[in-house]
Amino acid sequence: MKLGLFLMTGHLPEQSQSRGGYKRGFEWDLTMIKEADRLGYSEAWVGEHFTNLWEPLPSPDLLIQAAIRETTNIVLAAGAHIPGFHHPAELAARISYQDQLLEGRYMVGIGSGGTPTDAQMFGIDMAAGDHRRMASEGLEIMRKYWTEEGPWRFEGEFWTCSKVASDSFPAVPGTLGDHLKPYQHPHPPLASAGLSANSATLKWAGEEGLLPISLAMNTRFMAGQWDTYAAAAESRGRVPNRSDWRIAREVVVADTDEEALDLARSGYFGQFNNGFLLPIFKFLGYGENWKHDASVQDADLDLEYLLEHQFLVGSVETVTEKLIDMQTQTGGFGTLLMEGVDYESQKDEWFHSMQLMAEEVVPAVNAALGERVPASAVSA
């Protein structure tokens, strides 16, 4: 199992909206990525939101650009671009250029978007499923730009665009025309994240050959997500590989269980879940995602429940045991994405947590998996 970082990016709204707050949050996110690179984390994903006060970064490119010169080995990833919020021709060109700058140290998430106010901002009708059809059409267009020589013209449900010839201005040869191609062939690895049980997004990801990412759910739902993804991949003649599967999770590790629980309760995770995620998930009907058992009542879903049943919080021994259980119950996955959020005010404790994960928890989990889990469970 590899270890990565997932930045939504998470910041307190009152900090962001104070003078200089957005920049302060940006610098903290960059510091986390630099620390992850130093500790040997394999990858860092950066989110895209336009109207979420708790996740205020509107473009992953901005943070990725800043991290290019500050990191050496970590793969940087947009997690995710929403084609409906962009023109796919412009997005394909940006991704190509970004891949060239990173010389392949780059991955890209493609999604349909789950924030209703983001969709409203761009005039997208989620009730009619426009966001999903736009994601599908946008991906088709981007792949055409990356893999098909021009000239061609595309006329779809949402976009009409053209790829001009590589030398489209013969009056002055070698000046105007298509030239942006990705560094990786045929393009950077593409991924998509699912939130619900039997996720339609992960079904689409399996059909399209995208890497699967599971977000914010219990292990019984995650196992079903893999089944959905794998069946879709096999329906298109693809062989799904569990080592490609990434699971994002809230993680806090400390020297003792008590210290870890206190850091989770008193820091950003406690504020975020009490002030945003718990009430909005219950309102949107996502409460089932957290229940370790179907008999659990919505009224019982609170921070303490999440700390016990959902999050990976505790000492090295506790988190190691929880991760081994996750690997076993899900059937095996390739990368744990530790959610990177705003613990700047407790940065020493937070960086200690990141270090314990990299240097003690993950090696212990992998050693145990080598003994307890058949090789087929993590490679098939």
C-alpha positions as CSV (number, residue, x, y, z in Angstrom):
1,M,0.0,0.0,0.0
2,K,1.3,3.4,-0.9
3,L,0.6,6.7,0.9
4,G,-0.6,9.9,-0.7
5,L,-2.2,13.2,0.3
6,F,-5.6,14.6,-0.7
7,L,-6.2,18.3,-0.3
8,M,-9.8,19.5,-0.8
9,T,-8.4,22.1,0.1
10,G,-9.8,22.5,3.7
11,H,-9.7,25.9,5.5
12,L,-12.0,27.6,8.0
13,P,-14.2,30.1,6.2
14,E,-13.5,32.9,8.8
15,Q,-9.8,32.5,8.1
16,S,-10.1,32.6,4.3
17,Q,-12.4,35.6,4.4
18,S,-10.1,37.6,6.7
19,R,-7.6,39.9,5.0
20,G,-4.8,37.8,3.6
21,G,-6.6,34.6,4.6
22,Y,-6.7,33.0,1.2
23,K,-3.0,33.4,0.8
24,R,-2.3,32.1,4.2
25,G,-4.3,29.0,3.4
26,F,-2.6,28.6,0.1
27,E,0.9,28.7,1.7
28,W,-0.2,26.1,4.3
29,D,-1.4,23.8,1.5
30,L,1.9,24.2,-0.2
31,T,3.8,23.5,3.0
32,M,1.9,20.2,3.4
33,I,2.8,19.1,-0.1
34,K,6.4,19.9,0.5
35,E,6.4,17.9,3.7
36,A,4.7,15.0,2.0
37,D,7.4,15.1,-0.7
38,R,10.1,15.1,2.0
39,L,8.5,12.1,3.7
40,G,8.1,10.0,0.5
41,Y,4.4,10.3,-0.1
42,S,3.7,9.0,-3.6
43,E,1.2,11.7,-4.7
44,A,-0.8,14.8,-3.7
45,W,-4.3,15.5,-5.1
46,V,-5.7,19.1,-5.1
47,G,-9.4,19.8,-5.4
48,E,-11.5,22.3,-7.4
49,H,-14.4,24.2,-5.9
50,F,-15.9,27.6,-6.7
51,T,-18.7,28.1,-4.1
52,N,-17.6,26.0,-1.1
53,L,-16.5,28.3,1.8
54,W,-14.7,25.4,3.5
55,E,-12.8,24.3,0.3
56,P,-11.9,27.6,-1.3
57,L,-9.5,26.8,-4.1
58,P,-11.1,27.4,-7.6
59,S,-8.2,25.9,-9.6
60,P,-5.9,23.0,-8.7
61,D,-3.4,24.4,-11.3
62,L,-2.6,27.3,-9.1
63,L,-1.3,25.1,-6.2
64,I,0.3,22.6,-8.5
65,Q,2.2,25.3,-10.3
66,A,3.5,26.6,-7.0
67,A,4.5,23.0,-5.9
68,I,6.4,22.2,-9.1
69,R,9.6,24.0,-8.1
70,E,9.2,23.1,-4.4
71,T,9.0,19.3,-4.8
72,T,11.2,16.6,-6.3
73,N,9.5,13.2,-6.4
74,I,5.8,13.5,-5.4
75,V,3.3,13.2,-8.2
76,L,1.0,16.2,-8.3
77,A,-2.6,15.7,-9.3
78,A,-5.7,17.7,-10.0
79,G,-8.5,16.1,-8.1
80,A,-10.6,16.9,-9.9
81,H,-11.3,19.1,-12.9
82,I,-15.0,19.4,-13.8
83,P,-15.4,19.7,-17.6
84,G,-18.7,21.5,-17.1
85,F,-16.9,24.4,-15.5
86,H,-14.5,24.8,-18.4
87,H,-14.3,24.5,-22.2
88,P,-12.8,21.1,-22.8
89,A,-10.5,22.5,-25.6
90,E,-9.1,25.0,-23.1
91,L,-8.8,22.3,-20.4
92,A,-7.1,19.9,-22.7
93,A,-4.5,22.5,-23.6
94,R,-3.9,23.4,-19.9
95,I,-3.5,19.8,-18.9
96,S,-1.0,19.2,-21.8
97,Y,1.1,22.2,-20.8
98,Q,1.0,21.2,-17.1
99,D,2.2,17.7,-18.0
100,Q,5.0,19.2,-20.0
101,L,6.1,21.3,-17.0
102,L,6.0,18.4,-14.6
103,E,7.6,16.0,-17.2
104,G,5.1,13.3,-16.4
105,R,5.0,13.8,-12.6
106,Y,1.3,14.5,-13.0
107,M,-2.2,12.9,-12.9
108,V,-5.6,14.4,-13.6
109,G,-9.0,13.7,-12.0
110,I,-12.1,14.2,-14.1
111,G,-15.4,14.5,-12.4
112,S,-19.0,15.6,-12.9
113,G,-19.1,17.8,-9.7
114,G,-21.1,17.2,-6.6
115,T,-21.5,20.7,-5.1
116,P,-24.9,22.0,-6.1
117,T,-24.0,25.7,-5.8
118,D,-21.0,25.2,-8.2
119,A,-23.4,23.7,-10.7
120,Q,-25.8,26.6,-10.2
121,M,-23.0,29.1,-10.8
122,F,-22.3,27.6,-14.2
123,G,-26.0,27.1,-15.1
124,I,-25.8,23.3,-15.0
125,D,-29.0,21.3,-14.3
126,M,-27.9,18.5,-12.0
127,A,-31.5,17.2,-11.7
128,A,-31.5,16.5,-15.4
129,G,-28.1,14.8,-15.2
130,D,-26.4,17.5,-17.3
131,H,-23.3,17.4,-15.1
132,R,-22.7,13.7,-15.9
133,R,-23.3,14.1,-19.6
134,M,-21.0,17.1,-19.7
135,A,-18.3,15.2,-17.9
136,S,-18.6,12.3,-20.5
137,E,-18.6,14.7,-23.5
138,G,-15.8,16.8,-22.1
139,L,-13.6,13.7,-21.6
140,E,-14.3,12.6,-25.1
141,I,-13.3,16.0,-26.5
142,M,-10.1,16.1,-24.4
143,R,-9.0,12.7,-25.5
144,K,-9.6,13.7,-29.1
145,Y,-7.2,16.6,-28.7
146,W,-4.6,14.4,-27.1
147,T,-4.8,11.5,-29.5
148,E,-6.2,12.5,-32.9
149,E,-4.4,14.6,-35.4
150,G,-6.2,17.6,-36.9
151,P,-7.9,19.1,-38.5
152,W,-11.2,17.9,-37.2
153,R,-14.5,19.4,-35.9
154,F,-16.6,18.1,-33.0
155,E,-20.3,18.9,-32.6
156,G,-21.8,17.6,-29.4
157,E,-24.7,18.2,-27.1
158,F,-22.8,20.9,-25.1
159,W,-19.8,22.0,-27.1
160,T,-18.7,22.6,-30.7
161,C,-15.0,22.9,-31.2
162,S,-12.2,22.2,-33.7
163,K,-8.7,21.1,-33.8
164,V,-6.8,23.2,-36.3
165,A,-4.0,21.8,-38.4
166,S,-0.5,22.0,-37.0
167,D,0.4,24.5,-39.6
168,S,-2.8,26.5,-40.2
169,F,-1.3,29.7,-41.5
170,P,0.6,28.9,-44.6
171,A,1.2,32.6,-45.4
172,V,3.7,32.5,-42.5
173,P,4.7,28.8,-42.0
174,G,5.5,27.6,-38.6
175,T,3.6,30.2,-36.7
176,L,0.0,29.3,-36.1
177,G,-1.6,25.9,-35.4
178,D,-2.1,23.1,-32.9
179,H,1.1,22.3,-31.0
180,L,0.2,21.4,-27.3
181,K,0.5,17.7,-26.6
182,P,1.0,16.0,-23.2
183,Y,4.4,14.8,-22.0
184,Q,3.0,11.4,-21.2
185,H,1.6,9.2,-23.9
186,P,-1.2,9.4,-24.8
187,H,-2.0,11.6,-21.9
188,P,-1.5,11.8,-18.1
189,P,-3.2,9.0,-16.0
190,L,-6.9,10.0,-15.5
191,A,-9.0,9.3,-12.4
192,S,-12.5,9.8,-11.1
193,A,-13.9,9.8,-7.6
194,G,-17.1,8.2,-6.3
195,L,-19.0,9.2,-3.2
196,S,-22.1,7.0,-3.1
197,A,-22.6,3.2,-2.9
198,N,-22.6,1.6,-6.3
199,S,-21.4,5.0,-7.6
200,A,-22.5,5.9,-11.1
201,T,-19.3,7.9,-11.4
202,L,-17.2,4.9,-10.7
203,K,-19.2,2.8,-13.1
204,W,-18.3,5.4,-15.7
205,A,-14.7,5.4,-14.6
206,G,-14.5,1.6,-15.1
207,E,-16.1,1.9,-18.5
208,E,-13.6,4.7,-19.5
209,G,-10.5,3.2,-18.0
210,L,-10.1,5.8,-15.3
211,L,-8.4,5.2,-12.0
212,P,-10.9,4.8,-9.1
213,I,-10.9,7.0,-6.0
214,S,-13.3,6.3,-3.1
215,L,-14.3,9.2,-0.8
216,A,-15.9,9.5,2.6
217,M,-17.6,6.2,3.1
218,N,-17.7,3.1,5.3
219,T,-15.9,-0.1,4.2
220,R,-19.1,-2.0,3.3
221,F,-19.9,0.7,0.7
222,M,-16.3,0.8,-0.5
223,A,-16.3,-2.9,-1.2
224,G,-19.5,-2.3,-3.3
225,Q,-17.8,0.5,-5.1
226,W,-15.0,-1.7,-6.2
227,D,-17.4,-4.3,-7.4
228,T,-19.2,-1.6,-9.5
229,Y,-16.0,-0.3,-10.9
230,A,-14.6,-3.8,-11.7
231,A,-17.8,-5.0,-13.4
232,A,-17.9,-1.9,-15.6
233,A,-14.2,-2.3,-16.5
234,E,-14.7,-5.9,-17.4
235,S,-17.7,-5.1,-19.5
236,R,-15.4,-3.1,-21.8
237,G,-12.7,-5.8,-21.9
238,R,-10.5,-4.1,-19.3
239,V,-8.8,-5.9,-16.4
240,P,-9.3,-4.0,-13.2
241,N,-6.3,-3.8,-10.8
242,R,-6.8,-3.2,-7.1
243,S,-3.4,-1.5,-6.9
244,D,-5.0,1.4,-9.0
245,W,-7.7,1.9,-6.3
246,R,-7.2,4.9,-4.1
247,I,-9.2,5.6,-0.9
248,A,-9.3,9.0,0.8
249,R,-9.6,9.1,4.5
250,E,-9.4,11.4,7.5
251,V,-6.2,10.4,9.4
252,V,-4.7,11.6,12.7
253,V,-1.8,9.7,14.3
254,A,-0.1,10.6,17.6
255,D,2.0,8.9,20.2
256,T,-1.2,7.9,22.1
257,D,-4.9,7.4,21.3
258,E,-5.8,10.2,23.6
259,E,-3.5,12.7,21.9
260,A,-4.8,11.7,18.5
261,L,-8.4,12.0,19.5
262,D,-7.8,15.4,21.1
263,L,-6.1,16.7,18.0
264,A,-9.1,15.5,15.8
265,R,-11.7,16.9,18.2
266,S,-10.2,20.2,19.0
267,G,-8.6,20.9,15.5
268,Y,-9.9,21.3,12.0
269,F,-11.5,17.9,11.7
270,G,-13.8,18.6,14.6
271,Q,-14.7,22.1,13.3
272,F,-15.2,20.9,9.7
273,N,-17.4,18.0,10.5
274,N,-19.5,19.7,13.1
275,G,-19.8,23.0,11.2
276,F,-20.1,21.6,7.6
277,L,-19.8,18.0,6.6
278,L,-22.2,16.4,9.2
279,P,-25.1,18.8,8.6
280,I,-24.7,19.0,4.9
281,F,-24.3,15.2,4.4
282,K,-27.4,14.5,6.4
283,F,-29.3,17.2,4.5
284,L,-28.2,15.7,1.1
285,G,-29.0,12.2,2.2
286,Y,-25.4,10.9,2.4
287,G,-25.6,9.8,6.0
288,E,-25.7,6.1,4.9
289,N,-22.2,6.5,3.6
290,W,-20.8,6.6,7.2
291,K,-22.8,3.8,8.8
292,H,-20.8,0.8,9.6
293,D,-24.1,-1.0,10.1
294,A,-27.4,-0.3,8.3
295,S,-29.2,-0.3,11.7
296,V,-27.4,2.8,12.8
297,Q,-29.8,5.8,13.1
298,D,-29.0,9.2,11.5
299,A,-29.4,10.8,14.9
300,D,-26.4,8.7,16.1
301,L,-24.1,10.1,13.4
302,D,-21.9,12.7,15.2
303,L,-18.2,13.4,15.5
304,E,-17.7,10.8,18.1
305,Y,-19.3,8.2,15.9
306,L,-17.0,9.1,13.0
307,L,-13.9,9.0,15.2
308,E,-14.8,5.5,16.3
309,H,-16.1,4.0,13.1
310,Q,-15.0,6.1,10.2
311,F,-11.8,8.0,10.7
312,L,-8.3,6.6,11.2
313,V,-7.5,8.2,14.5
314,G,-5.2,6.9,17.2
315,S,-1.7,5.7,18.0
316,V,0.5,4.0,15.5
317,E,-0.8,0.6,16.8
318,T,-4.5,1.7,16.6
319,V,-4.3,3.2,13.1
320,T,-2.2,0.2,11.8
321,E,-4.9,-2.2,13.0
322,K,-7.7,0.0,11.5
323,L,-5.9,0.1,8.2
324,I,-5.3,-3.6,8.1
325,D,-9.0,-4.1,8.8
326,M,-9.8,-1.7,5.9
327,Q,-7.6,-3.6,3.5
328,T,-9.2,-6.9,4.5
329,Q,-12.8,-5.7,4.5
330,T,-12.5,-3.9,1.1
331,G,-10.6,-6.8,-0.5
332,G,-7.5,-4.7,-0.9
333,F,-6.6,-1.2,-2.3
334,G,-3.4,0.3,-3.6
335,T,-3.1,3.8,-2.1
336,L,-4.4,5.5,1.0
337,L,-4.9,9.2,0.5
338,M,-4.5,11.0,3.8
339,E,-6.7,14.1,3.9
340,G,-4.6,17.2,4.2
341,V,-6.4,20.0,6.0
342,D,-5.7,23.2,7.9
343,Y,-3.7,22.3,11.0
344,E,-1.4,25.3,10.7
345,S,-2.1,26.3,14.3
346,Q,-1.0,22.8,15.4
347,K,1.5,22.2,12.8
348,D,4.0,20.3,14.9
349,E,1.4,17.8,15.9
350,W,0.1,17.6,12.3
351,F,3.5,17.0,10.8
352,H,4.2,14.4,13.5
353,S,1.1,12.6,12.3
354,M,2.2,12.7,8.7
355,Q,5.6,11.4,9.7
356,L,4.2,8.6,11.8
357,M,2.0,7.5,8.9
358,A,4.9,7.4,6.5
359,E,7.6,5.9,8.7
360,E,5.7,3.6,11.0
361,V,2.1,2.9,10.1
362,V,2.4,2.2,6.4
363,P,5.5,-0.1,6.8
364,A,3.7,-2.0,9.5
365,V,0.5,-2.4,7.4
366,N,2.5,-3.6,4.4
367,A,4.4,-6.1,6.6
368,A,1.2,-7.4,8.0
369,L,-0.5,-7.6,4.6
370,G,2.5,-9.6,3.3
371,E,1.7,-12.2,6.0
372,R,-2.1,-12.1,6.1
373,V,-3.5,-11.1,2.7
374,P,-3.1,-13.3,-0.4
375,A,-1.2,-11.6,-3.2
376,S,-4.3,-11.9,-5.4
377,A,-6.3,-9.7,-3.0
378,V,-4.1,-6.6,-3.7
379,S,-3.0,-7.2,-7.3
380,A,-6.1,-8.5,-9.0
